[in-house]
Amino acid sequence: MTSSGQARPACRCNPAVRDAPQHAGGGPAPSDAEQIAWLRKENEQLKQAIDSRPWIDMARGILIAQLGCSAEQSWEILV
């Protein structure tokens, strides 16, 4: 609740909340269990991204050394 006694809106940065129909707009809001499941999945994906970052940086370094490209160009090649 806010200081004026109004309910705070759900966090819109969470796609489980952001992409769900608005509660007042005719659809059920995601349950706590759905939000927790989504957050756990996102947490796991972020952990994997952090774990793979050194490999990505190594690949970028190889591209820069072998092709003489810039750091930005090496990223564009990889993605």
PyMOL Python script that loads the backbone (N, CA, C, O; Angstrom):
from pymol import cmd

cmd.read_pdbstr("""\
ATOM      1  N   MET A   1       0.831  -1.176   0.000  1.00  0.00           N
ATOM      2  CA  MET A   1       0.000   0.000   0.000  1.00  0.00           C
ATOM      3  C   MET A   1       0.882   1.248   0.000  1.00  0.00           C
ATOM      4  O   MET A   1       1.965   1.277   0.585  1.00  0.00           O
ATOM      5  N   THR A   2       0.383   2.256  -0.667  1.00  0.00           N
ATOM      6  CA  THR A   2       1.079   3.533  -0.659  1.00  0.00           C
ATOM      7  C   THR A   2       0.648   4.314   0.568  1.00  0.00           C
ATOM      8  O   THR A   2      -0.252   3.897   1.297  1.00  0.00           O
ATOM      9  N   SER A   3       1.292   5.448   0.792  1.00  0.00           N
ATOM     10  CA  SER A   3       0.938   6.258   1.956  1.00  0.00           C
ATOM     11  C   SER A   3      -0.486   6.780   1.880  1.00  0.00           C
ATOM     12  O   SER A   3      -1.074   7.128   2.904  1.00  0.00           O
ATOM     13  N   SER A   4      -1.051   6.840   0.673  1.00  0.00           N
ATOM     14  CA  SER A   4      -2.430   7.304   0.516  1.00  0.00           C
ATOM     15  C   SER A   4      -3.432   6.170   0.666  1.00  0.00           C
ATOM     16  O   SER A   4      -4.637   6.377   0.521  1.00  0.00           O
ATOM     17  N   GLY A   5      -2.929   4.959   0.958  1.00  0.00           N
ATOM     18  CA  GLY A   5      -3.818   3.831   1.166  1.00  0.00           C
ATOM     19  C   GLY A   5      -4.175   3.076  -0.103  1.00  0.00           C
ATOM     20  O   GLY A   5      -4.975   2.142  -0.060  1.00  0.00           O
ATOM     21  N   GLN A   6      -3.597   3.464  -1.229  1.00  0.00           N
ATOM     22  CA  GLN A   6      -3.869   2.786  -2.493  1.00  0.00           C
ATOM     23  C   GLN A   6      -2.937   1.596  -2.653  1.00  0.00           C
ATOM     24  O   GLN A   6      -1.792   1.636  -2.202  1.00  0.00           O
ATOM     25  N   ALA A   7      -3.417   0.546  -3.287  1.00  0.00           N
ATOM     26  CA  ALA A   7      -2.586  -0.626  -3.546  1.00  0.00           C
ATOM     27  C   ALA A   7      -1.533  -0.270  -4.579  1.00  0.00           C
ATOM     28  O   ALA A   7      -1.814   0.442  -5.543  1.00  0.00           O
ATOM     29  N   ARG A   8      -0.331  -0.762  -4.377  1.00  0.00           N
ATOM     30  CA  ARG A   8       0.739  -0.538  -5.348  1.00  0.00           C
ATOM     31  C   ARG A   8       0.539  -1.465  -6.529  1.00  0.00           C
ATOM     32  O   ARG A   8       0.138  -2.614  -6.350  1.00  0.00           O
ATOM     33  N   PRO A   9       0.810  -0.987  -7.731  1.00  0.00           N
ATOM     34  CA  PRO A   9       0.698  -1.873  -8.895  1.00  0.00           C
ATOM     35  C   PRO A   9       1.790  -2.927  -8.854  1.00  0.00           C
ATOM     36  O   PRO A   9       2.846  -2.717  -8.257  1.00  0.00           O
ATOM     37  N   ALA A  10       1.531  -4.058  -9.489  1.00  0.00           N
ATOM     38  CA  ALA A  10       2.523  -5.124  -9.576  1.00  0.00           C
ATOM     39  C   ALA A  10       3.706  -4.624 -10.385  1.00  0.00           C
ATOM     40  O   ALA A  10       3.558  -3.745 -11.234  1.00  0.00           O
ATOM     41  N   CYS A  11       4.868  -5.178 -10.127  1.00  0.00           N
ATOM     42  CA  CYS A  11       6.083  -4.819 -10.847  1.00  0.00           C
ATOM     43  C   CYS A  11       5.888  -5.116 -12.332  1.00  0.00           C
ATOM     44  O   CYS A  11       5.643  -6.264 -12.703  1.00  0.00           O
ATOM     45  N   ARG A  12       5.993  -4.110 -13.175  1.00  0.00           N
ATOM     46  CA  ARG A  12       5.767  -4.278 -14.608  1.00  0.00           C
ATOM     47  C   ARG A  12       7.025  -4.723 -15.335  1.00  0.00           C
ATOM     48  O   ARG A  12       6.977  -4.973 -16.539  1.00  0.00           O
ATOM     49  N   CYS A  13       8.167  -4.832 -14.626  1.00  0.00           N
ATOM     50  CA  CYS A  13       9.391  -5.287 -15.282  1.00  0.00           C
ATOM     51  C   CYS A  13       9.406  -6.800 -15.427  1.00  0.00           C
ATOM     52  O   CYS A  13      10.184  -7.333 -16.217  1.00  0.00           O
ATOM     53  N   ASN A  14       8.583  -7.486 -14.698  1.00  0.00           N
ATOM     54  CA  ASN A  14       8.482  -8.940 -14.767  1.00  0.00           C
ATOM     55  C   ASN A  14       7.526  -9.314 -15.888  1.00  0.00           C
ATOM     56  O   ASN A  14       6.340  -8.996 -15.793  1.00  0.00           O
ATOM     57  N   PRO A  15       7.996  -9.988 -16.967  1.00  0.00           N
ATOM     58  CA  PRO A  15       7.088 -10.340 -18.062  1.00  0.00           C
ATOM     59  C   PRO A  15       5.891 -11.154 -17.614  1.00  0.00           C
ATOM     60  O   PRO A  15       4.829 -11.076 -18.233  1.00  0.00           O
ATOM     61  N   ALA A  16       6.037 -11.935 -16.549  1.00  0.00           N
ATOM     62  CA  ALA A  16       4.884 -12.695 -16.058  1.00  0.00           C
ATOM     63  C   ALA A  16       3.795 -11.743 -15.592  1.00  0.00           C
ATOM     64  O   ALA A  16       2.609 -12.068 -15.640  1.00  0.00           O
ATOM     65  N   VAL A  17       4.210 -10.561 -15.139  1.00  0.00           N
ATOM     66  CA  VAL A  17       3.247  -9.539 -14.721  1.00  0.00           C
ATOM     67  C   VAL A  17       2.943  -8.615 -15.888  1.00  0.00           C
ATOM     68  O   VAL A  17       1.780  -8.337 -16.182  1.00  0.00           O
ATOM     69  N   ARG A  18       3.997  -8.136 -16.557  1.00  0.00           N
ATOM     70  CA  ARG A  18       3.841  -7.163 -17.636  1.00  0.00           C
ATOM     71  C   ARG A  18       2.992  -7.711 -18.780  1.00  0.00           C
ATOM     72  O   ARG A  18       2.145  -7.000 -19.323  1.00  0.00           O
ATOM     73  N   ASP A  19       3.216  -8.973 -19.147  1.00  0.00           N
ATOM     74  CA  ASP A  19       2.539  -9.540 -20.301  1.00  0.00           C
ATOM     75  C   ASP A  19       1.196 -10.175 -19.949  1.00  0.00           C
ATOM     76  O   ASP A  19       0.443 -10.580 -20.835  1.00  0.00           O
ATOM     77  N   ALA A  20       0.905 -10.258 -18.673  1.00  0.00           N
ATOM     78  CA  ALA A  20      -0.373 -10.844 -18.259  1.00  0.00           C
ATOM     79  C   ALA A  20      -1.474  -9.808 -18.424  1.00  0.00           C
ATOM     80  O   ALA A  20      -1.219  -8.608 -18.327  1.00  0.00           O
ATOM     81  N   PRO A  21      -2.696 -10.266 -18.673  1.00  0.00           N
ATOM     82  CA  PRO A  21      -3.795  -9.310 -18.739  1.00  0.00           C
ATOM     83  C   PRO A  21      -3.916  -8.568 -17.421  1.00  0.00           C
ATOM     84  O   PRO A  21      -3.648  -9.117 -16.353  1.00  0.00           O
ATOM     85  N   GLN A  22      -4.323  -7.315 -17.514  1.00  0.00           N
ATOM     86  CA  GLN A  22      -4.527  -6.538 -16.301  1.00  0.00           C
ATOM     87  C   GLN A  22      -5.636  -7.158 -15.475  1.00  0.00           C
ATOM     88  O   GLN A  22      -6.661  -7.573 -16.016  1.00  0.00           O
ATOM     89  N   HIS A  23      -5.439  -7.222 -14.175  1.00  0.00           N
ATOM     90  CA  HIS A  23      -6.429  -7.835 -13.290  1.00  0.00           C
ATOM     91  C   HIS A  23      -7.786  -7.166 -13.460  1.00  0.00           C
ATOM     92  O   HIS A  23      -8.804  -7.850 -13.565  1.00  0.00           O
ATOM     93  N   ALA A  24      -7.812  -5.857 -13.487  1.00  0.00           N
ATOM     94  CA  ALA A  24      -9.078  -5.144 -13.631  1.00  0.00           C
ATOM     95  C   ALA A  24      -9.568  -5.175 -15.076  1.00  0.00           C
ATOM     96  O   ALA A  24     -10.726  -4.860 -15.349  1.00  0.00           O
ATOM     97  N   GLY A  25      -8.682  -5.558 -16.005  1.00  0.00           N
ATOM     98  CA  GLY A  25      -9.038  -5.522 -17.413  1.00  0.00           C
ATOM     99  C   GLY A  25      -9.629  -6.812 -17.938  1.00  0.00           C
ATOM    100  O   GLY A  25      -9.746  -6.973 -19.153  1.00  0.00           O
ATOM    101  N   GLY A  26     -10.002  -7.727 -17.083  1.00  0.00           N
ATOM    102  CA  GLY A  26     -10.696  -8.904 -17.554  1.00  0.00           C
ATOM    103  C   GLY A  26      -9.911 -10.186 -17.545  1.00  0.00           C
ATOM    104  O   GLY A  26     -10.392 -11.188 -18.074  1.00  0.00           O
ATOM    105  N   GLY A  27      -8.750 -10.206 -16.984  1.00  0.00           N
ATOM    106  CA  GLY A  27      -7.994 -11.447 -16.931  1.00  0.00           C
ATOM    107  C   GLY A  27      -7.381 -11.636 -15.574  1.00  0.00           C
ATOM    108  O   GLY A  27      -7.173 -10.671 -14.839  1.00  0.00           O
ATOM    109  N   PRO A  28      -7.093 -12.852 -15.238  1.00  0.00           N
ATOM    110  CA  PRO A  28      -6.485 -13.083 -13.928  1.00  0.00           C
ATOM    111  C   PRO A  28      -5.044 -12.611 -13.895  1.00  0.00           C
ATOM    112  O   PRO A  28      -4.297 -12.795 -14.856  1.00  0.00           O
ATOM    113  N   ALA A  29      -4.667 -12.014 -12.807  1.00  0.00           N
ATOM    114  CA  ALA A  29      -3.270 -11.628 -12.614  1.00  0.00           C
ATOM    115  C   ALA A  29      -2.476 -12.900 -12.351  1.00  0.00           C
ATOM    116  O   ALA A  29      -3.027 -13.866 -11.823  1.00  0.00           O
ATOM    117  N   PRO A  30      -1.205 -12.924 -12.702  1.00  0.00           N
ATOM    118  CA  PRO A  30      -0.424 -14.130 -12.436  1.00  0.00           C
ATOM    119  C   PRO A  30      -0.378 -14.406 -10.936  1.00  0.00           C
ATOM    120  O   PRO A  30      -0.317 -13.485 -10.120  1.00  0.00           O
ATOM    121  N   SER A  31      -0.406 -15.657 -10.600  1.00  0.00           N
ATOM    122  CA  SER A  31      -0.353 -16.038  -9.194  1.00  0.00           C
ATOM    123  C   SER A  31       1.063 -15.849  -8.672  1.00  0.00           C
ATOM    124  O   SER A  31       2.012 -15.698  -9.442  1.00  0.00           O
ATOM    125  N   ASP A  32       1.187 -15.862  -7.364  1.00  0.00           N
ATOM    126  CA  ASP A  32       2.522 -15.781  -6.763  1.00  0.00           C
ATOM    127  C   ASP A  32       3.389 -16.931  -7.250  1.00  0.00           C
ATOM    128  O   ASP A  32       4.576 -16.744  -7.520  1.00  0.00           O
ATOM    129  N   ALA A  33       2.806 -18.117  -7.365  1.00  0.00           N
ATOM    130  CA  ALA A  33       3.563 -19.284  -7.815  1.00  0.00           C
ATOM    131  C   ALA A  33       4.072 -19.078  -9.237  1.00  0.00           C
ATOM    132  O   ALA A  33       5.201 -19.461  -9.545  1.00  0.00           O
ATOM    133  N   GLU A  34       3.256 -18.476 -10.117  1.00  0.00           N
ATOM    134  CA  GLU A  34       3.686 -18.215 -11.490  1.00  0.00           C
ATOM    135  C   GLU A  34       4.820 -17.196 -11.514  1.00  0.00           C
ATOM    136  O   GLU A  34       5.785 -17.347 -12.263  1.00  0.00           O
ATOM    137  N   GLN A  35       4.697 -16.165 -10.697  1.00  0.00           N
ATOM    138  CA  GLN A  35       5.746 -15.150 -10.648  1.00  0.00           C
ATOM    139  C   GLN A  35       7.040 -15.732 -10.099  1.00  0.00           C
ATOM    140  O   GLN A  35       8.120 -15.431 -10.608  1.00  0.00           O
ATOM    141  N   ILE A  36       6.943 -16.563  -9.063  1.00  0.00           N
ATOM    142  CA  ILE A  36       8.132 -17.191  -8.488  1.00  0.00           C
ATOM    143  C   ILE A  36       8.785 -18.111  -9.512  1.00  0.00           C
ATOM    144  O   ILE A  36      10.008 -18.117  -9.650  1.00  0.00           O
ATOM    145  N   ALA A  37       7.977 -18.891 -10.233  1.00  0.00           N
ATOM    146  CA  ALA A  37       8.516 -19.793 -11.259  1.00  0.00           C
ATOM    147  C   ALA A  37       9.236 -18.987 -12.332  1.00  0.00           C
ATOM    148  O   ALA A  37      10.327 -19.362 -12.761  1.00  0.00           O
ATOM    149  N   TRP A  38       8.630 -17.876 -12.770  1.00  0.00           N
ATOM    150  CA  TRP A  38       9.247 -17.037 -13.791  1.00  0.00           C
ATOM    151  C   TRP A  38      10.568 -16.463 -13.277  1.00  0.00           C
ATOM    152  O   TRP A  38      11.564 -16.460 -14.000  1.00  0.00           O
ATOM    153  N   LEU A  39      10.580 -15.982 -12.044  1.00  0.00           N
ATOM    154  CA  LEU A  39      11.793 -15.401 -11.477  1.00  0.00           C
ATOM    155  C   LEU A  39      12.897 -16.446 -11.309  1.00  0.00           C
ATOM    156  O   LEU A  39      14.070 -16.146 -11.529  1.00  0.00           O
ATOM    157  N   ARG A  40      12.533 -17.661 -10.924  1.00  0.00           N
ATOM    158  CA  ARG A  40      13.532 -18.728 -10.813  1.00  0.00           C
ATOM    159  C   ARG A  40      14.139 -19.047 -12.179  1.00  0.00           C
ATOM    160  O   ARG A  40      15.347 -19.251 -12.298  1.00  0.00           O
ATOM    161  N   LYS A  41      13.293 -19.089 -13.201  1.00  0.00           N
ATOM    162  CA  LYS A  41      13.777 -19.370 -14.556  1.00  0.00           C
ATOM    163  C   LYS A  41      14.713 -18.253 -15.013  1.00  0.00           C
ATOM    164  O   LYS A  41      15.783 -18.520 -15.561  1.00  0.00           O
ATOM    165  N   GLU A  42      14.309 -17.004 -14.786  1.00  0.00           N
ATOM    166  CA  GLU A  42      15.149 -15.878 -15.175  1.00  0.00           C
ATOM    167  C   GLU A  42      16.471 -15.899 -14.409  1.00  0.00           C
ATOM    168  O   GLU A  42      17.522 -15.627 -14.989  1.00  0.00           O
ATOM    169  N   ASN A  43      16.431 -16.215 -13.131  1.00  0.00           N
ATOM    170  CA  ASN A  43      17.635 -16.299 -12.318  1.00  0.00           C
ATOM    171  C   ASN A  43      18.599 -17.340 -12.884  1.00  0.00           C
ATOM    172  O   ASN A  43      19.801 -17.093 -12.973  1.00  0.00           O
ATOM    173  N   GLU A  44      18.074 -18.499 -13.263  1.00  0.00           N
ATOM    174  CA  GLU A  44      18.909 -19.550 -13.842  1.00  0.00           C
ATOM    175  C   GLU A  44      19.527 -19.094 -15.167  1.00  0.00           C
ATOM    176  O   GLU A  44      20.698 -19.364 -15.435  1.00  0.00           O
ATOM    177  N   GLN A  45      18.738 -18.404 -15.989  1.00  0.00           N
ATOM    178  CA  GLN A  45      19.258 -17.906 -17.264  1.00  0.00           C
ATOM    179  C   GLN A  45      20.367 -16.877 -17.037  1.00  0.00           C
ATOM    180  O   GLN A  45      21.367 -16.872 -17.755  1.00  0.00           O
ATOM    181  N   LEU A  46      20.192 -16.015 -16.048  1.00  0.00           N
ATOM    182  CA  LEU A  46      21.219 -15.016 -15.750  1.00  0.00           C
ATOM    183  C   LEU A  46      22.495 -15.673 -15.240  1.00  0.00           C
ATOM    184  O   LEU A  46      23.593 -15.240 -15.590  1.00  0.00           O
ATOM    185  N   LYS A  47      22.367 -16.710 -14.419  1.00  0.00           N
ATOM    186  CA  LYS A  47      23.543 -17.443 -13.954  1.00  0.00           C
ATOM    187  C   LYS A  47      24.291 -18.063 -15.128  1.00  0.00           C
ATOM    188  O   LYS A  47      25.520 -18.024 -15.176  1.00  0.00           O
ATOM    189  N   GLN A  48      23.543 -18.638 -16.080  1.00  0.00           N
ATOM    190  CA  GLN A  48      24.181 -19.238 -17.252  1.00  0.00           C
ATOM    191  C   GLN A  48      24.877 -18.173 -18.090  1.00  0.00           C
ATOM    192  O   GLN A  48      25.959 -18.412 -18.625  1.00  0.00           O
ATOM    193  N   ALA A  49      24.263 -17.000 -18.208  1.00  0.00           N
ATOM    194  CA  ALA A  49      24.875 -15.915 -18.974  1.00  0.00           C
ATOM    195  C   ALA A  49      26.187 -15.472 -18.331  1.00  0.00           C
ATOM    196  O   ALA A  49      27.176 -15.228 -19.022  1.00  0.00           O
ATOM    197  N   ILE A  50      26.186 -15.371 -17.005  1.00  0.00           N
ATOM    198  CA  ILE A  50      27.410 -14.977 -16.299  1.00  0.00           C
ATOM    199  C   ILE A  50      28.490 -16.034 -16.475  1.00  0.00           C
ATOM    200  O   ILE A  50      29.658 -15.708 -16.688  1.00  0.00           O
ATOM    201  N   ASP A  51      28.098 -17.302 -16.385  1.00  0.00           N
ATOM    202  CA  ASP A  51      29.066 -18.391 -16.542  1.00  0.00           C
ATOM    203  C   ASP A  51      29.654 -18.437 -17.945  1.00  0.00           C
ATOM    204  O   ASP A  51      30.812 -18.821 -18.111  1.00  0.00           O
ATOM    205  N   SER A  52      28.882 -18.056 -18.955  1.00  0.00           N
ATOM    206  CA  SER A  52      29.368 -18.134 -20.335  1.00  0.00           C
ATOM    207  C   SER A  52      30.123 -16.879 -20.758  1.00  0.00           C
ATOM    208  O   SER A  52      30.761 -16.884 -21.811  1.00  0.00           O
ATOM    209  N   ARG A  53      30.073 -15.826 -19.989  1.00  0.00           N
ATOM    210  CA  ARG A  53      30.699 -14.567 -20.375  1.00  0.00           C
ATOM    211  C   ARG A  53      32.197 -14.689 -20.655  1.00  0.00           C
ATOM    212  O   ARG A  53      32.666 -14.130 -21.647  1.00  0.00           O
ATOM    213  N   PRO A  54      32.969 -15.398 -19.819  1.00  0.00           N
ATOM    214  CA  PRO A  54      34.406 -15.514 -20.137  1.00  0.00           C
ATOM    215  C   PRO A  54      34.652 -16.167 -21.496  1.00  0.00           C
ATOM    216  O   PRO A  54      35.586 -15.785 -22.201  1.00  0.00           O
ATOM    217  N   TRP A  55      33.832 -17.139 -21.868  1.00  0.00           N
ATOM    218  CA  TRP A  55      33.987 -17.806 -23.173  1.00  0.00           C
ATOM    219  C   TRP A  55      33.670 -16.837 -24.303  1.00  0.00           C
ATOM    220  O   TRP A  55      34.333 -16.847 -25.340  1.00  0.00           O
ATOM    221  N   ILE A  56      32.674 -16.013 -24.106  1.00  0.00           N
ATOM    222  CA  ILE A  56      32.310 -15.018 -25.122  1.00  0.00           C
ATOM    223  C   ILE A  56      33.444 -14.011 -25.278  1.00  0.00           C
ATOM    224  O   ILE A  56      33.826 -13.665 -26.396  1.00  0.00           O
ATOM    225  N   ASP A  57      33.979 -13.544 -24.156  1.00  0.00           N
ATOM    226  CA  ASP A  57      35.086 -12.585 -24.219  1.00  0.00           C
ATOM    227  C   ASP A  57      36.317 -13.191 -24.885  1.00  0.00           C
ATOM    228  O   ASP A  57      37.024 -12.508 -25.626  1.00  0.00           O
ATOM    229  N   MET A  58      36.572 -14.466 -24.625  1.00  0.00           N
ATOM    230  CA  MET A  58      37.709 -15.140 -25.257  1.00  0.00           C
ATOM    231  C   MET A  58      37.488 -15.223 -26.771  1.00  0.00           C
ATOM    232  O   MET A  58      38.409 -14.972 -27.549  1.00  0.00           O
ATOM    233  N   ALA A  59      36.277 -15.571 -27.182  1.00  0.00           N
ATOM    234  CA  ALA A  59      35.974 -15.652 -28.611  1.00  0.00           C
ATOM    235  C   ALA A  59      36.125 -14.283 -29.269  1.00  0.00           C
ATOM    236  O   ALA A  59      36.633 -14.180 -30.386  1.00  0.00           O
ATOM    237  N   ARG A  60      35.687 -13.240 -28.581  1.00  0.00           N
ATOM    238  CA  ARG A  60      35.831 -11.890 -29.130  1.00  0.00           C
ATOM    239  C   ARG A  60      37.307 -11.536 -29.289  1.00  0.00           C
ATOM    240  O   ARG A  60      37.705 -10.943 -30.291  1.00  0.00           O
ATOM    241  N   GLY A  61      38.114 -11.904 -28.298  1.00  0.00           N
ATOM    242  CA  GLY A  61      39.550 -11.633 -28.379  1.00  0.00           C
ATOM    243  C   GLY A  61      40.192 -12.338 -29.558  1.00  0.00           C
ATOM    244  O   GLY A  61      41.047 -11.768 -30.236  1.00  0.00           O
ATOM    245  N   ILE A  62      39.786 -13.568 -29.805  1.00  0.00           N
ATOM    246  CA  ILE A  62      40.315 -14.325 -30.945  1.00  0.00           C
ATOM    247  C   ILE A  62      39.924 -13.644 -32.255  1.00  0.00           C
ATOM    248  O   ILE A  62      40.748 -13.508 -33.160  1.00  0.00           O
ATOM    249  N   LEU A  63      38.665 -13.216 -32.354  1.00  0.00           N
ATOM    250  CA  LEU A  63      38.219 -12.537 -33.575  1.00  0.00           C
ATOM    251  C   LEU A  63      38.992 -11.243 -33.797  1.00  0.00           C
ATOM    252  O   LEU A  63      39.393 -10.933 -34.919  1.00  0.00           O
ATOM    253  N   ILE A  64      39.198 -10.495 -32.720  1.00  0.00           N
ATOM    254  CA  ILE A  64      39.939  -9.235 -32.838  1.00  0.00           C
ATOM    255  C   ILE A  64      41.366  -9.508 -33.296  1.00  0.00           C
ATOM    256  O   ILE A  64      41.886  -8.804 -34.162  1.00  0.00           O
ATOM    257  N   ALA A  65      41.998 -10.524 -32.724  1.00  0.00           N
ATOM    258  CA  ALA A  65      43.386 -10.850 -33.079  1.00  0.00           C
ATOM    259  C   ALA A  65      43.497 -11.395 -34.502  1.00  0.00           C
ATOM    260  O   ALA A  65      44.399 -11.016 -35.249  1.00  0.00           O
ATOM    261  N   GLN A  66      42.579 -12.285 -34.871  1.00  0.00           N
ATOM    262  CA  GLN A  66      42.668 -12.939 -36.176  1.00  0.00           C
ATOM    263  C   GLN A  66      42.173 -12.054 -37.318  1.00  0.00           C
ATOM    264  O   GLN A  66      42.752 -12.059 -38.405  1.00  0.00           O
ATOM    265  N   LEU A  67      41.110 -11.299 -37.075  1.00  0.00           N
ATOM    266  CA  LEU A  67      40.513 -10.511 -38.155  1.00  0.00           C
ATOM    267  C   LEU A  67      40.886  -9.037 -38.115  1.00  0.00           C
ATOM    268  O   LEU A  67      40.677  -8.313 -39.088  1.00  0.00           O
ATOM    269  N   GLY A  68      41.436  -8.595 -36.994  1.00  0.00           N
ATOM    270  CA  GLY A  68      41.783  -7.191 -36.862  1.00  0.00           C
ATOM    271  C   GLY A  68      40.565  -6.292 -36.740  1.00  0.00           C
ATOM    272  O   GLY A  68      40.624  -5.108 -37.073  1.00  0.00           O
ATOM    273  N   CYS A  69      39.470  -6.849 -36.268  1.00  0.00           N
ATOM    274  CA  CYS A  69      38.247  -6.054 -36.141  1.00  0.00           C
ATOM    275  C   CYS A  69      38.206  -5.376 -34.776  1.00  0.00           C
ATOM    276  O   CYS A  69      39.019  -5.668 -33.899  1.00  0.00           O
ATOM    277  N   SER A  70      37.254  -4.473 -34.612  1.00  0.00           N
ATOM    278  CA  SER A  70      37.091  -3.782 -33.337  1.00  0.00           C
ATOM    279  C   SER A  70      36.311  -4.662 -32.368  1.00  0.00           C
ATOM    280  O   SER A  70      35.744  -5.683 -32.755  1.00  0.00           O
ATOM    281  N   ALA A  71      36.291  -4.250 -31.101  1.00  0.00           N
ATOM    282  CA  ALA A  71      35.528  -4.984 -30.089  1.00  0.00           C
ATOM    283  C   ALA A  71      34.047  -5.006 -30.457  1.00  0.00           C
ATOM    284  O   ALA A  71      33.379  -6.028 -30.299  1.00  0.00           O
ATOM    285  N   GLU A  72      33.541  -3.890 -30.940  1.00  0.00           N
ATOM    286  CA  GLU A  72      32.130  -3.827 -31.344  1.00  0.00           C
ATOM    287  C   GLU A  72      31.854  -4.752 -32.532  1.00  0.00           C
ATOM    288  O   GLU A  72      30.836  -5.443 -32.564  1.00  0.00           O
ATOM    289  N   GLN A  73      32.760  -4.758 -33.499  1.00  0.00           N
ATOM    290  CA  GLN A  73      32.589  -5.639 -34.655  1.00  0.00           C
ATOM    291  C   GLN A  73      32.638  -7.111 -34.249  1.00  0.00           C
ATOM    292  O   GLN A  73      31.901  -7.934 -34.790  1.00  0.00           O
ATOM    293  N   SER A  74      33.510  -7.438 -33.293  1.00  0.00           N
ATOM    294  CA  SER A  74      33.579  -8.832 -32.857  1.00  0.00           C
ATOM    295  C   SER A  74      32.266  -9.262 -32.210  1.00  0.00           C
ATOM    296  O   SER A  74      31.827 -10.399 -32.383  1.00  0.00           O
ATOM    297  N   TRP A  75      31.649  -8.364 -31.474  1.00  0.00           N
ATOM    298  CA  TRP A  75      30.341  -8.678 -30.858  1.00  0.00           C
ATOM    299  C   TRP A  75      29.288  -8.900 -31.948  1.00  0.00           C
ATOM    300  O   TRP A  75      28.492  -9.836 -31.868  1.00  0.00           O
ATOM    301  N   GLU A  76      29.289  -8.043 -32.957  1.00  0.00           N
ATOM    302  CA  GLU A  76      28.320  -8.169 -34.054  1.00  0.00           C
ATOM    303  C   GLU A  76      28.530  -9.479 -34.796  1.00  0.00           C
ATOM    304  O   GLU A  76      27.556 -10.096 -35.228  1.00  0.00           O
ATOM    305  N   ILE A  77      29.748  -9.913 -34.951  1.00  0.00           N
ATOM    306  CA  ILE A  77      30.024 -11.188 -35.619  1.00  0.00           C
ATOM    307  C   ILE A  77      29.441 -12.342 -34.821  1.00  0.00           C
ATOM    308  O   ILE A  77      28.877 -13.275 -35.392  1.00  0.00           O
ATOM    309  N   LEU A  78      29.576 -12.279 -33.501  1.00  0.00           N
ATOM    310  CA  LEU A  78      29.102 -13.362 -32.645  1.00  0.00           C
ATOM    311  C   LEU A  78      27.581 -13.402 -32.494  1.00  0.00           C
ATOM    312  O   LEU A  78      27.001 -14.476 -32.339  1.00  0.00           O
ATOM    313  N   VAL A  79      26.955 -12.269 -32.539  1.00  0.00           N
ATOM    314  CA  VAL A  79      25.488 -12.263 -32.395  1.00  0.00           C
ATOM    315  C   VAL A  79      24.878 -12.113 -33.750  1.00  0.00           C
ATOM    316  O   VAL A  79      23.654 -12.083 -33.877  1.00  0.00           O
TER     317      VAL A  79
END
""", "prot")
cmd.dss("prot")
cmd.show_as("cartoon", "prot")
cmd.util.cbc("prot")
cmd.orient("prot")
